[in-house]
């Protein structure tokens, strides 16, 4: 090649090389931009995908034919008699301590009554004096009556003597009644059991000062524990389901796993305004002395259920300014909120009166802020409110 053509060839080669480098740079830039746009699109798609909450759904369960209502109760003796002194004095002796089984009229204690003894002596003396005065008045009245036949005394004087005799006789009757009163009071110096039972409290001892009446100290408590009363406060919504003669089961902490049969005897027939509940009284046999008066008991009532009613777990309920609602999922996996009303609360499940159908797909734990139309992803399904989870 001629030497004069070398510079032209060099410039052409450099131009081609520059063009190729520019094309390569453009390709690199375009490829990088396209790659970044693709990555951004995938990132946005993944973010949108992660923004869709994953939920587990359940189908509303059908309640069983019956269920139990468990409530705390208080056990009391069927008959309980706090015993107070009827007379004042000092405790002379006691014969029954706590836990002693006693029979009706059995002597529990005896009170020494020095003041009453003196009053009793005075009453006897008053009666003797009244009887002597009445006897003298009777003799005088009879004598004056005999003198009337001989006109030795006037009829008025005879009548006065007869009236005086009647007055003295009335004083005898009054003195006798006073004496009988003190004798009766003296009988109360013997403290006896009012009925067959067990001494559940003794709060006195020998030599203690005893004051008469209810304002004094309680000496003994005798309780009939062969049969016990159980008191339960039942919420107003369940009152209509508990009838007289209804059955219940009783359990106590000291006999774990053992149940005792109880029968509904009566109710207060009024709702306590403070607690919104009504007091129910049950009776339970305690012939074996296994239950303790004053103790706590868990009472289980058999409660009938509506076989057509539907139930959901408490976690499925949403309570906000719009009221009580349940979040369901439609065929397009979008949230549909439904208003519901509660029939009964059984603790682990809530029985609904209205708002759901058996075919609804209910979100078990609705996400915060769930609203109508929100898209969700289904993770699993529970067949019935208490069924086992199965993956779709």
Buried (B, 14 or more C-beta within 10 A) or exposed (E): EEEEEEEEEEEEEEEEEEEEEEEEEEEEEEEEEEEEEEEEEEEEEEEEEEEEBEBBBBBBBBBEEEBBBBBEBBBBBBBBBBBBBBBBBEBBEBEBEEEBEBEEEBBBBBBBBEEBBEBBEEBBEBBEEBBEBBBEBBEBBEEBBEBBEEEEBEEEEBBBBBEBBEEBBEBBEEBBEBBEEBEEBBEBBBBBBBEBBBBBBBEBEEEBEBEBEEEBEBBBBBBBBBEBBBBBBBBEEBBEBBEEEBEBBBBBEEEEEEEBEBBBBEBBEEBEEEEEBBBBBBBBBBEEEEBBBEBEBBBBBBBEBEEEBBBBBEEBBBEEEEEBBBBBBEEEBEBBBBEBEBBBBBEEBBBBEEBBEEEBBBBBEBEEEBEEEBEBEBBBBBEBBBEEEEEE
